């Protein structure tokens, strides 16, 4: 997926990831999306829509599933004993797995189609175990066409990164009100997250963190989280401002050895820069903000860049 070199600002623009038991990292309401796209992006989208219209483009998917904003809404009912529903999204070499709580078999969620325009294969799976990290059985599959030709990589809202939520938008505006650049805005957001969120040591100790959502809105309401919560909130606030922000899953060297960890990368002045707000919690000197990549890599090993 290509990243546009020109700066695009998106004030408010859906994916919680499914992790295997070997890499459990530390998700849910949405408002309208794609408000406040800068002129260049809006013009590009309008041009693409006009071109598609002139070409007489028609949907070629089952169930009439066509979206024009990279966001797919899914809801339904499966067997009453279902506890979790997992969606697998495929397009060419792209594949994403996301699991959602589905009490009583009822499910409703939105997902982001992150691999640009085109036809996606969607598969839905279920299981009845309380533990989300167990085997699933498929109960539905279909295709969906995404006609959105914009490059919205690392700007879309997701289940965990609700950058379109009014609370996130309002908080981002307040935090960045004095910022004169993207860099200043991100520093203000990072400083806020590091100063406000506290680590959820109790949940880490008893293992209950594995089934907590730690989405951005939840962390605002209760600023206690493991590293995923820090990363989700930082990404949500940054994307609400219009800064492309990745969430990285990997391992980090702790005092007791390597462990699963999550952090962020942010696009500032066309350069991806490192940021680990969890490790800067409560610090006056923000050591892990924009740390040199070589130095950062001495204790962080990237495992996967999440497409959400």
DOVORO-848776 format. One line per 5 residues: number of its first residue (from 1); for each residue x, y, z of N, C-alpha, C. Coordinates in Angstrom, 1 decimal, padded with zeros to 4 digits, m for minus. Layout:
<pts>
NUM = X Y Z X Y Z X Y Z | ...
</pts>
This chain:
<pts>
1 = 000.8 m001.2 000.0 000.0 000.0 000.0 000.9 001.2 000.0 | 000.7 002.1 m000.9 001.5 003.3 m001.0 001.1 004.4 m000.1 | 002.0 005.1 000.5 001.8 006.2 001.3 002.0 007.5 000.5 | 001.0 008.4 000.5 001.1 009.6 m000.2 002.2 010.5 000.4 | 003.0 011.1 m000.5 004.0 012.0 000.1 003.4 013.3 000.5
6 = 002.4 013.8 m000.1 001.8 015.0 000.3 001.0 014.9 001.5 | 001.0 015.9 002.4 000.4 015.8 003.7 m001.1 015.9 003.5 | m001.8 014.9 004.1 m003.3 014.9 004.1 m003.8 015.0 005.5 | m004.7 015.9 005.7 m005.2 016.0 007.1 m006.6 015.5 007.1 | m006.9 014.6 008.0 m008.2 014.0 008.2 m008.6 014.2 009.6
11 = m009.6 015.1 009.8 m010.0 015.3 011.2 m010.8 014.1 011.8 | m011.6 013.4 011.0 m012.2 012.2 011.5 m012.5 011.2 010.4 | m012.0 010.3 010.5 m012.2 009.3 009.5 m012.7 008.1 010.2 | m012.0 000.4 010.9 m012.7 000.1 011.9 m012.0 m001.1 012.0 | m010.7 m001.5 013.3 m010.4 m002.9 013.2 m009.7 m003.3 014.5
16 = m010.2 m004.2 015.1 m009.5 m004.8 016.2 m008.9 m006.0 015.7 | m007.7 m006.3 016.1 m007.0 m007.5 015.5 m007.2 m008.7 016.3 | m007.1 m009.9 015.7 m007.2 m011.1 016.3 m005.8 m011.7 016.4 | m005.3 m011.9 017.7 m004.0 m012.4 017.9 m004.0 m013.8 018.3 | m003.0 m014.6 017.9 m002.9 m015.9 018.4 m002.4 m016.0 019.8
21 = m002.5 m017.2 020.5 m002.2 m017.3 021.9 m000.7 m017.0 022.1 | 000.1 m017.2 021.1 001.5 m017.0 021.2 001.9 m015.6 021.2 | 001.0 m014.7 020.9 001.4 m013.3 020.9 000.2 m012.4 021.3 | m000.3 m012.6 022.5 m001.4 m011.8 023.0 m000.9 m010.4 023.3 | m001.3 m009.4 022.7 m000.9 m008.1 023.0 m002.0 m007.4 023.8
26 = m001.3 m006.4 024.6 m002.0 m005.8 025.7 m003.1 m004.8 025.3 | m012.3 m003.5 021.4 m011.8 m003.3 021.3 m013.1 m002.6 021.4 | m016.5 001.2 021.1 m016.7 000.4 020.0 m017.8 001.1 019.3 | m017.8 002.2 019.5 m018.9 002.9 018.8 m018.2 003.8 017.7 | m019.0 004.1 016.7 m018.5 004.9 015.6 m019.4 006.0 015.2
31 = m018.9 007.1 014.8 m019.7 008.2 014.3 m019.6 008.2 012.7 | m020.1 009.2 012.1 m020.0 009.3 010.7 m018.5 009.5 010.4 | m018.0 009.1 009.2 m016.6 009.1 008.9 m016.3 010.0 007.7 | m015.0 010.3 007.6 m014.5 011.1 006.4 m014.9 012.5 006.5 | m015.0 013.1 007.6 m015.3 014.6 007.7 m014.0 015.3 007.7
36 = m013.9 016.4 007.1 m012.8 017.3 007.1 m011.6 016.9 006.3 | m011.8 016.1 005.2 m010.6 015.7 004.4 m010.1 016.9 003.7 | m008.8 017.1 003.6 m008.3 018.3 003.0 m008.6 018.3 001.5 | m008.4 019.5 000.9 m008.9 019.7 m000.5 m008.3 018.7 m001.5 | m007.0 018.4 m001.4 m006.4 017.5 m002.4 m007.1 016.1 m002.3
41 = m007.3 015.7 m001.1 m008.0 014.3 m001.0 m009.4 014.4 m001.5 | m010.1 015.4 m001.2 m011.5 015.5 m001.6 m011.6 015.6 m003.1 | m010.7 016.4 m003.7 m010.7 016.5 m005.2 m010.3 015.2 m005.8 | m009.4 014.4 m005.3 m009.0 013.1 m005.8 m010.2 012.2 m005.7 | m010.9 012.2 m004.6 m012.0 011.3 m004.5 m013.1 011.6 m005.5
46 = m013.4 012.9 m005.7 m014.4 013.4 m006.6 m014.0 013.0 m008.0 | m012.7 013.1 m008.4 m012.3 012.7 m009.7 m012.4 011.2 m009.9 | m012.1 010.5 m008.9 m012.2 009.0 m009.0 m013.7 008.6 m009.2 | m014.5 009.2 m008.4 m016.0 008.9 m008.5 m016.5 009.2 m009.9 | m016.1 010.4 m010.4 m016.6 010.8 m011.8 m016.0 009.8 m012.8
51 = m014.8 009.4 m012.7 m014.2 008.5 m013.7 m014.9 007.1 m013.6 | m015.2 006.7 m012.4 m015.9 005.4 m012.3 m017.3 005.5 m012.9 | m018.0 006.6 m012.7 m019.3 006.8 m013.2 m019.3 006.8 m014.7 | m018.3 007.5 m015.3 m018.2 007.6 m016.8 m017.9 006.2 m017.4 | m017.2 005.4 m016.6 m016.8 004.1 m017.1 m018.0 003.1 m016.9
56 = m019.0 003.5 m016.3 m020.2 002.7 m016.1 m019.9 001.5 m015.2 | m019.1 001.7 m014.1 m018.7 000.6 m013.2 m019.9 000.0 m012.5 | m020.0 m001.3 m012.5 m021.0 m002.0 m011.8 m020.5 m003.0 m010.8 | m021.3 m003.2 m009.7 m020.8 m004.2 m008.7 m020.8 m005.6 m009.2 | m019.8 m006.3 m008.7 m019.6 m007.7 m009.2 m019.5 m008.6 m007.9
61 = m020.2 m008.3 m006.9 m020.1 m009.0 m005.6 m021.4 m009.6 m005.2 | m021.4 m010.6 m004.3 m022.6 m011.2 m003.8 m023.2 m010.4 m002.8 | m024.5 m010.6 m002.5 m025.2 m010.0 m001.4 m025.3 m008.4 m001.6 | m025.0 m007.9 m002.8 m025.0 m006.5 m003.0 m024.1 m005.7 m002.1 | m023.0 m006.3 m001.7 m022.1 m005.6 m000.7 m021.1 m004.7 m001.5
66 = m021.4 m003.4 m001.5 m020.6 m002.5 m002.1 m020.4 m001.3 m001.2 | m019.2 m000.8 m000.9 m019.0 000.3 m000.1 m018.1 001.3 m000.8 | m018.2 002.6 m000.5 m017.5 003.6 m001.2 m016.6 004.4 m000.2 | m016.4 003.9 001.0 m015.6 004.7 002.0 m014.7 003.8 002.8 | m014.4 002.6 002.3 m013.4 001.7 002.9 m013.9 001.1 004.2
71 = m015.2 001.3 004.5 m015.7 000.7 005.8 m016.9 m000.2 005.5 | m016.9 m001.4 006.1 m017.9 m002.4 005.9 m018.6 m002.6 007.2 | m020.0 m002.5 007.2 m020.8 m002.7 008.4 m021.3 m004.1 008.3 | m021.2 m004.9 009.4 m021.7 m006.3 009.4 m022.5 m006.5 010.7 | m023.6 m007.2 010.6 m024.4 m007.5 011.8 m025.2 m008.8 011.4
76 = m025.6 m009.5 012.5 m026.3 m010.7 012.3 m026.5 m011.5 013.5 | m027.0 m012.7 013.4 m027.3 m013.6 014.5 m026.8 m015.0 014.1 | m026.0 m015.6 014.9 m025.6 m017.0 014.7 m026.1 m017.8 015.9 | m025.6 m019.0 016.2 m026.2 m019.9 017.2 m026.0 m019.2 018.6 | m027.0 m019.4 019.5 m027.0 m018.8 020.8 m025.9 m019.1 021.7
81 = m025.2 m020.2 021.5 m024.1 m020.6 022.3 m022.8 m019.8 021.9 | m022.8 m019.0 020.9 m021.6 m018.4 020.4 m021.2 m017.3 021.4 | m019.9 m017.2 021.6 m019.3 m016.2 022.5 m018.5 m015.2 021.7 | m017.8 m015.7 020.6 m017.0 m014.8 019.8 m017.2 m015.1 018.3 | m017.1 m014.0 017.5 m017.2 m014.1 016.1 m015.9 m013.5 015.5
86 = m015.3 m014.2 014.6 m014.0 m013.7 014.0 m014.3 m013.5 012.5 | m013.8 m012.4 012.0 m013.9 m012.1 010.6 m012.5 m012.2 010.0 | m012.4 m012.8 008.8 m011.2 m012.8 008.0 m011.4 m012.1 006.7 | m010.6 m011.1 006.5 m010.7 m010.2 005.3 m009.5 m010.6 004.4 | m009.8 m010.9 003.1 m008.7 m011.2 002.2 m008.9 m010.5 000.9
91 = m007.7 m010.1 000.4 m007.7 m009.5 m001.0 m006.3 m009.7 m001.5 | m006.1 m010.6 m002.5 m004.8 m010.9 m002.9 m003.9 m011.4 m001.8 | m002.8 m010.8 m001.6 m001.9 m011.3 m000.5 m002.3 m010.7 000.8 | m003.2 m009.7 000.8 m003.6 m009.1 002.1 m004.5 m010.0 002.8 | m004.3 m010.1 004.1 m005.2 m010.9 005.0 m005.2 m010.3 006.4
96 = m006.4 m010.2 007.0 m006.5 m009.6 008.3 m007.5 m010.5 009.1 | m007.2 m010.8 010.4 m008.2 m011.5 011.2 m008.5 m010.7 012.4 | m009.8 m010.6 012.7 m010.3 m009.8 013.8 m011.4 m010.5 014.5 | m011.3 m010.5 015.9 m012.3 m011.2 016.6 m013.1 m010.2 017.5 | m014.4 m010.5 017.6 m015.3 m009.6 018.4 m016.2 m010.5 019.3
101 = m016.5 m009.9 020.5 m017.4 m010.6 021.4 m018.8 m010.6 020.7 | m019.5 m011.8 020.9 m020.8 m011.9 020.3 m021.7 m012.7 021.3 | m022.0 m012.1 022.4 m022.9 m012.7 023.4 m024.2 m013.2 022.8 | m024.5 m014.4 023.1 m025.8 m015.0 022.6 m025.8 m015.2 021.1 | m024.7 m015.0 020.4 m024.6 m015.2 019.0 m024.9 m013.9 018.2
106 = m025.2 m012.8 018.9 m025.5 m011.6 018.2 m024.2 m010.8 017.9 | m024.0 m010.4 016.7 m022.8 m009.6 016.4 m023.1 m008.4 015.5 | m022.4 m007.3 015.8 m022.5 m006.1 015.0 m021.2 m005.3 015.1 | m020.6 m005.1 014.0 m019.3 m004.4 014.0 m019.0 m003.8 012.7 | m018.1 m002.9 012.6 m017.6 m002.3 011.4 m016.1 m002.7 011.2
111 = m015.7 m002.9 010.0 m014.3 m003.2 009.7 m013.8 m002.3 008.6 | m012.6 m002.0 008.6 m012.0 m001.2 007.6 m011.4 m002.1 006.5 | m011.6 m001.7 005.3 m011.0 m002.4 004.1 m009.7 m001.7 003.8 | m008.6 m002.2 004.3 m007.4 m001.4 004.3 m006.6 m001.5 003.0 | m006.9 m002.4 002.1 m006.0 m002.7 001.0 m006.6 m002.0 m000.3
116 = m007.0 m000.8 m000.1 m007.4 000.1 m001.2 m008.7 m000.5 m001.9 | m009.0 000.1 m003.1 m010.2 m000.3 m003.8 m010.1 m001.8 m004.4 | m011.2 m002.4 m004.6 m011.2 m003.8 m005.2 m012.1 m004.7 m004.5 | m012.0 m006.0 m004.9 m012.9 m007.0 m004.3 m012.3 m007.7 m003.2 | m013.0 m007.8 m002.0 m012.5 m008.5 m000.8 m013.3 m009.7 m000.6
121 = m012.7 m010.8 m000.1 m013.4 m012.0 000.3 m013.5 m011.9 001.8 | m014.8 m012.1 002.3 m015.1 m012.0 003.7 m015.5 m013.3 004.2 | m014.9 m013.8 005.3 m015.3 m015.0 006.0 m015.6 m014.8 007.4 | m016.7 m015.3 007.9 m017.1 m015.2 009.3 m017.0 m016.6 010.0 | m016.4 m016.6 011.2 m016.2 m017.8 012.0 m016.8 m017.5 013.4
126 = m017.1 m018.6 014.1 m017.6 m018.5 015.5 m017.0 m019.5 016.4 | m017.1 m019.3 017.7 m016.9 m020.4 018.6 m017.5 m020.0 020.0 | m017.7 m021.0 020.8 m018.5 m020.9 022.0 m017.7 m020.9 023.3 | m016.4 m020.9 023.2 m015.5 m020.9 024.3 m015.3 m019.5 024.9 | m015.2 m019.3 026.2 m015.0 m018.0 026.7 m013.7 m017.4 026.3
131 = m012.7 m018.3 026.1 m011.4 m017.9 025.6 m011.4 m017.6 024.2 | m011.1 m016.4 023.8 m011.2 m016.0 022.4 m010.2 m016.6 021.5 | m009.1 m017.1 022.1 m007.9 m017.6 021.4 m008.0 m019.1 021.2 | m009.1 m019.6 020.7 m009.3 m021.1 020.4 m009.8 m021.2 019.0 | m010.0 m022.5 018.6 m010.4 m022.8 017.3 m011.8 m022.2 017.0
136 = m012.1 m021.8 015.7 m013.3 m021.3 015.2 m013.8 m022.2 014.1 | m015.2 m022.1 013.9 m015.7 m022.8 012.7 m016.5 m021.8 011.8 | m016.3 m021.9 010.5 m016.9 m020.9 009.6 m018.4 m021.1 009.4 | m019.1 m020.0 009.4 m020.6 m020.1 009.2 m021.1 m019.2 008.1 | m020.2 m018.4 007.5 m020.7 m017.5 006.5 m019.5 m016.9 005.7
141 = m019.7 m016.7 004.4 m018.7 m016.1 003.6 m019.4 m015.3 002.4 | m018.8 m014.2 002.0 m019.3 m013.4 000.9 m018.2 m012.5 000.4 | m018.5 m011.8 m000.7 m017.6 m010.8 m001.2 m018.1 m009.4 m001.0 | m017.2 m008.4 m001.0 m017.6 m007.0 m000.9 m016.6 m006.2 m001.8 | m017.2 m005.2 m002.5 m016.4 m004.4 m003.4 m016.2 m003.0 m002.7
146 = m015.0 m002.6 m002.6 m014.7 m001.2 m002.1 m014.3 m000.4 m003.3 | m015.1 000.7 m003.5 m014.8 001.6 m004.6 m014.0 002.8 m004.2 | m013.6 002.9 m003.0 m012.8 004.0 m002.5 m011.4 004.0 m003.0 | m011.0 004.9 m003.8 m009.7 004.9 m004.4 m008.7 005.8 m003.7 | m009.1 006.4 m002.6 m008.1 007.2 m001.8 m007.1 006.4 m001.0
151 = m006.0 006.9 m000.8 m005.0 006.3 000.1 m005.3 006.7 001.5 | m006.1 005.9 002.3 m006.4 006.2 003.7 m005.6 005.4 004.7 | m004.5 004.8 004.2 m003.7 004.0 005.1 m003.3 004.7 006.4 | m003.6 004.0 007.5 m003.2 004.5 008.9 m003.9 005.8 009.2 | m005.1 006.1 008.6 m005.9 007.2 008.9 m007.3 006.8 009.3
156 = m007.7 005.6 008.9 m009.1 005.1 009.2 m009.4 004.9 010.7 | m010.6 005.1 011.1 m011.0 004.7 012.4 m011.2 003.2 012.5 | m011.1 002.6 013.7 m011.3 001.2 013.9 m012.0 001.0 015.2 | m012.3 m000.3 015.5 m012.9 m000.6 016.8 m012.0 m000.1 017.9 | m010.8 m000.2 017.8 m009.9 000.2 018.9 m009.4 001.6 018.8
161 = m009.4 002.1 017.6 m008.9 003.4 017.3 m010.0 004.3 016.7 | m010.9 004.7 017.6 m012.1 005.4 017.2 m011.8 006.9 016.9 | m011.0 007.2 015.9 m010.7 008.5 015.6 m011.8 009.4 015.1 | m013.0 008.8 014.8 m014.1 009.5 014.4 m015.1 009.8 015.5 | m014.8 009.3 016.7 m015.7 009.5 017.9 m015.6 010.9 018.3
166 = m016.8 011.5 018.6 m016.8 013.0 019.1 m015.9 013.3 020.2 | m015.8 012.3 021.2 m015.0 012.5 022.4 m013.5 012.6 022.0 | m013.1 011.7 021.0 m011.7 011.7 020.6 m011.4 013.0 019.8 | m012.3 013.4 018.9 m012.1 014.6 018.1 m012.0 015.8 019.0 | m012.9 015.9 020.0 m012.9 017.1 020.9 m011.6 017.1 021.7
171 = m011.2 016.0 022.2 m010.0 015.9 023.0 m008.8 016.3 022.2 | m008.7 015.7 020.9 m007.6 016.0 020.1 m007.5 017.5 019.8 | m008.6 018.2 019.5 m008.6 019.6 019.3 m008.1 020.4 020.5 | m008.6 020.0 021.7 m008.1 020.7 022.9 m006.6 020.5 023.1 | m006.1 019.3 023.0 m004.7 019.0 023.2 m003.8 019.8 022.2
176 = m004.3 019.9 021.0 m003.4 020.5 019.9 m003.8 021.9 019.6 | m004.5 022.6 020.4 m005.0 023.9 020.1 m003.9 024.9 019.9 | m002.7 024.7 020.5 m001.6 025.7 020.3 m000.6 025.2 019.3 | m000.8 024.0 018.7 000.2 023.4 017.8 000.2 024.2 016.5 | 001.4 024.4 015.9 001.6 025.1 014.7 002.1 024.2 013.6
181 = 002.2 022.9 013.9 002.7 021.9 012.9 002.2 020.5 013.3 | 002.3 019.5 012.4 002.1 018.2 012.8 003.0 017.7 013.9 | 004.2 018.0 013.8 005.2 017.6 014.8 004.8 018.1 016.2 | 004.4 019.4 016.3 004.0 020.0 017.5 002.7 019.3 018.0 | 001.8 019.1 017.1 000.6 018.4 017.5 000.8 017.0 018.1
186 = 001.7 016.3 017.4 001.9 014.9 017.9 002.6 014.9 019.2 | 003.6 015.8 019.4 004.3 015.9 020.7 003.3 016.2 021.8 | 002.3 017.1 021.5 001.3 017.4 022.5 000.4 016.2 022.9 | 000.0 015.5 021.8 m000.8 014.3 022.0 000.0 013.2 022.8 | 001.2 013.0 022.4 002.1 012.0 023.1 002.3 012.3 024.5
191 = 002.5 013.6 024.8 002.7 014.1 026.2 001.5 013.8 027.0 | 000.3 014.1 026.4 m000.9 013.9 027.1 m001.1 012.4 027.5 | m000.9 011.5 026.5 m001.1 010.1 026.8 m000.1 009.6 027.8 | 001.2 009.9 027.7 002.2 009.5 028.7 001.9 010.0 030.1 | 001.3 011.2 030.2 001.0 011.8 031.5 m000.3 011.3 032.1
196 = m001.2 010.8 031.3 m002.6 010.5 031.7 m002.8 009.1 032.0 | m002.3 008.2 031.1 m002.7 006.8 031.2 m001.7 006.1 032.2 | m002.2 005.2 033.0 m001.4 004.4 034.0 m001.5 002.9 033.6 | m000.4 002.2 033.9 m000.3 000.8 033.4 m001.2 m000.1 034.3 | m001.9 m001.0 033.6 m002.8 m001.9 034.3 m002.0 m003.1 034.8
201 = m001.3 m002.9 035.9 m000.5 m004.0 036.4 m001.3 m005.1 037.0 | m002.5 m004.8 037.6 m003.3 m005.8 038.2 m003.8 m006.8 037.1 | m004.3 m006.3 036.0 m004.8 m007.2 034.9 m003.6 m008.0 034.3 | m002.5 m007.4 034.2 m001.3 m008.1 033.6 m001.0 m009.3 034.6 | m001.0 m009.0 035.9 m000.6 m010.0 036.8 m001.6 m011.2 036.8
206 = m002.9 m010.9 036.8 m003.9 m012.1 036.8 m004.3 m012.6 035.4 | m003.7 m012.0 034.4 m004.0 m012.4 033.0 m005.3 m012.0 032.4 | m006.1 m011.2 033.1 m007.4 m010.7 032.6 m007.3 m009.7 031.5 | m006.1 m009.1 031.3 m005.9 m008.1 030.2 m006.2 m008.8 028.9 | m006.0 m010.1 028.8 m006.1 m010.7 027.5 m007.5 m010.6 026.9
211 = m008.5 m010.5 027.7 m009.9 m010.4 027.2 m010.5 m009.0 027.4 | m009.6 m008.0 027.7 m010.1 m006.6 027.8 m009.8 m006.0 026.4 | m010.7 m004.9 026.1 m010.6 m004.3 024.8 m009.6 m003.2 024.7 | m009.4 m002.4 025.7 m008.4 m001.3 025.7 m008.5 m000.4 024.4 | m009.8 m000.2 023.9 m009.9 000.7 022.8 m009.7 002.1 023.3
216 = m009.6 003.0 022.4 m009.2 004.4 022.7 m010.3 005.1 023.6 | m011.6 004.9 023.3 m012.6 005.5 024.0 m012.7 005.0 025.4 | m012.5 003.7 025.6 m012.5 003.1 026.9 m011.3 003.6 027.8 | m010.2 003.8 027.1 m009.0 004.3 027.9 m009.3 005.8 028.3 | m010.0 006.5 027.5 m010.3 007.9 027.9 m011.2 007.8 029.2
221 = m012.2 006.9 029.2 m013.1 006.8 030.3 m012.5 006.2 031.5 | m011.5 005.3 031.3 m010.8 004.7 032.4 m009.3 004.6 032.0 | m008.5 005.6 032.3 m007.1 005.7 031.8 m006.2 004.7 032.5 | m006.5 003.4 032.5 m005.7 002.4 033.0 m005.6 001.3 031.9 | m004.4 001.0 031.4 m004.3 000.1 030.3 m003.0 m000.6 030.3
226 = m002.9 m001.6 029.4 m001.6 m002.2 029.1 m001.1 m001.5 027.8 | 000.0 m001.9 027.2 000.6 m001.2 026.1 m000.3 m001.0 024.9 | m001.2 m001.9 024.7 m002.2 m001.8 023.6 m003.1 m000.5 023.8 | m003.5 m000.3 025.0 m004.3 000.8 025.3 m003.7 002.2 025.0 | m002.4 002.3 025.4 m001.6 003.5 025.1 m001.5 003.7 023.6
231 = m001.2 002.6 022.9 m001.0 002.7 021.5 m002.3 003.1 020.7 | m003.4 002.5 021.2 m004.7 002.8 020.5 m005.1 004.2 020.7 | m004.9 004.7 022.0 m005.3 006.1 022.2 m004.5 007.1 021.5 | m003.2 006.8 021.5 m002.3 007.7 020.8 m002.6 007.7 019.3 | m002.9 006.6 018.7 m003.3 006.5 017.3 m004.6 007.2 017.0
236 = m005.6 007.0 017.9 m006.9 007.7 017.7 m006.8 009.2 017.7 | m006.1 009.7 018.7 m006.0 011.2 018.8 m005.2 011.8 017.6 | m004.1 011.1 017.2 m003.3 011.5 016.1 m004.0 011.5 014.8 | m004.8 010.4 014.5 m005.5 010.3 013.3 m006.7 011.3 013.3 | m007.3 011.6 014.4 m008.3 012.6 014.5 m007.8 014.0 014.1
241 = m006.5 014.2 014.4 m005.9 015.5 014.0 m005.5 015.4 012.5 | m005.3 014.2 012.0 m004.9 014.1 010.6 m003.5 013.6 010.3 | m002.9 012.9 011.3 m001.6 012.4 011.2 m001.6 010.9 011.0 | m001.0 010.4 010.0 m001.0 008.9 009.8 m000.2 008.3 010.9 | m000.8 007.3 011.6 m000.2 006.7 012.7 m000.4 005.2 012.7
246 = 000.7 004.4 012.8 000.7 003.0 012.8 000.7 002.5 014.2 | 000.1 001.3 014.4 000.2 000.5 015.6 001.1 m000.7 015.3 | 002.2 m000.9 016.1 003.1 m002.0 015.9 003.0 m003.0 017.0 | 002.9 m004.3 016.6 003.0 m005.4 017.6 004.3 m006.0 017.4 | 005.0 m006.3 018.5 006.2 m007.0 018.5 006.7 m007.5 019.8
251 = 008.0 m007.5 020.1 008.5 m007.9 021.4 009.4 m006.8 021.8 | 009.6 m006.7 023.1 010.5 m005.7 023.7 011.2 m006.3 024.9 | 012.4 m005.8 025.1 013.2 m006.3 026.2 012.8 m005.6 027.5 | 012.2 m006.4 028.4 011.8 m005.9 029.7 012.9 m006.3 030.7 | 012.7 m005.9 032.0 013.7 m006.2 033.0 013.8 m007.7 033.2
256 = 012.7 m008.5 032.9 012.7 m009.9 033.1 012.9 m010.7 031.8 | 013.1 m010.0 030.7 013.4 m010.6 029.4 012.4 m010.2 028.3 | 012.5 m010.8 027.1 011.6 m010.4 026.0 010.1 m010.7 026.4 | 009.2 m009.8 025.9 007.8 m010.0 026.1 007.0 m009.3 025.0 | 005.8 m009.7 024.8 004.9 m009.0 023.8 004.7 m007.6 024.1
261 = 004.7 m006.7 023.1 004.6 m005.3 023.4 004.0 m004.6 022.2 | 003.4 m003.4 022.4 002.9 m002.6 021.3 003.3 m001.2 021.4 | 003.6 m000.5 020.3 004.0 000.9 020.2 003.5 001.5 018.9 | 004.0 002.7 018.6 003.5 003.4 017.4 004.6 003.9 016.6 | 004.3 004.1 015.3 005.1 004.9 014.4 004.2 006.0 013.8
266 = 004.8 007.1 013.6 004.0 008.3 013.1 004.7 009.0 012.0 | 003.9 009.4 011.0 004.4 010.0 009.8 004.5 011.5 010.0 | 005.7 012.0 010.2 006.0 013.4 010.4 006.9 013.9 009.3 | 006.5 014.9 008.6 007.4 015.4 007.5 007.9 014.3 006.6 | 007.0 013.4 006.2 007.3 012.4 005.2 008.3 011.3 005.8
271 = 008.4 011.3 007.1 009.3 010.3 007.7 008.6 009.6 008.9 | 008.7 008.2 008.8 008.1 007.4 009.9 009.0 007.5 011.1 | 008.4 007.9 012.3 009.2 008.1 013.5 008.7 007.3 014.6 | 009.5 006.8 015.5 009.2 005.9 016.6 008.6 006.6 017.8 | 007.7 005.9 018.5 007.1 006.5 019.7 006.5 005.4 020.6
276 = 007.0 005.3 021.8 006.5 004.3 022.8 006.0 005.0 024.0 | 004.8 005.4 024.0 004.2 006.2 025.1 004.1 005.4 026.4 | 004.0 004.0 026.3 003.9 003.2 027.5 005.2 003.3 028.3 | 006.3 003.3 027.6 007.6 003.4 028.4 007.9 004.8 028.8 | 007.2 005.8 028.3 007.4 007.2 028.8 006.3 007.6 029.8
281 = 005.6 006.6 030.3 004.5 006.9 031.3 005.1 007.7 032.5 | 004.5 008.9 032.7 004.9 009.7 033.9 006.3 010.3 033.8 | 007.0 010.2 032.7 008.3 010.8 032.6 008.2 012.3 032.3 | 009.1 013.1 032.8 009.3 014.5 032.5 010.1 014.6 031.2 | 011.1 013.7 031.0 011.9 013.6 029.8 011.3 012.5 029.0
286 = 010.8 012.7 027.8 010.2 011.7 027.0 011.2 011.0 026.1 | 011.8 010.0 026.7 013.0 009.3 026.1 012.6 008.6 024.8 | 011.4 008.0 024.8 011.0 007.1 023.7 010.2 007.9 022.6 | 010.2 009.2 022.6 009.5 010.0 021.6 010.5 010.3 020.6 | 010.3 009.9 019.3 011.2 010.2 018.2 012.6 009.7 018.5
291 = 012.7 008.6 019.2 014.1 008.0 019.4 014.7 007.5 018.1 | 016.0 007.6 018.0 016.7 007.2 016.9 016.4 005.7 016.6 | 016.0 005.3 015.4 015.6 004.0 015.1 016.6 002.9 015.5 | 017.8 003.1 015.3 018.8 002.1 015.7 018.8 001.9 017.2 | 018.8 003.0 018.0 018.7 002.9 019.4 017.4 002.3 019.9
296 = 016.3 002.7 019.2 015.0 002.1 019.6 015.0 000.6 019.3 | 015.6 000.2 018.2 015.7 m001.2 017.9 016.5 m002.1 018.8 | 017.2 m001.5 019.7 018.0 m002.3 020.6 017.1 m003.0 021.7 | 015.9 m002.4 021.9 015.0 m003.0 022.9 013.6 m003.4 022.3 | 013.4 m003.0 021.0 012.1 m003.2 020.3 012.4 m004.0 019.1
301 = 011.6 m005.1 018.9 011.7 m005.9 017.7 010.3 m006.0 017.1 | 010.2 m005.4 015.9 008.9 m005.4 015.2 008.4 m006.7 014.8 | 007.2 m007.1 015.1 006.6 m008.3 014.7 005.7 m008.2 013.6 | 004.7 m007.2 013.7 003.7 m007.0 012.7 003.2 m005.5 012.7 | 003.1 m004.9 011.6 002.5 m003.6 011.5 001.0 m003.8 011.3
306 = 000.2 m003.4 012.2 m001.2 m003.7 012.1 m001.8 m002.8 011.0 | m002.7 m003.4 010.1 m003.3 m002.6 009.1 m004.3 m001.7 009.6 | m004.8 m001.9 010.8 m005.8 m001.0 011.4 m005.1 000.1 012.1
</pts>
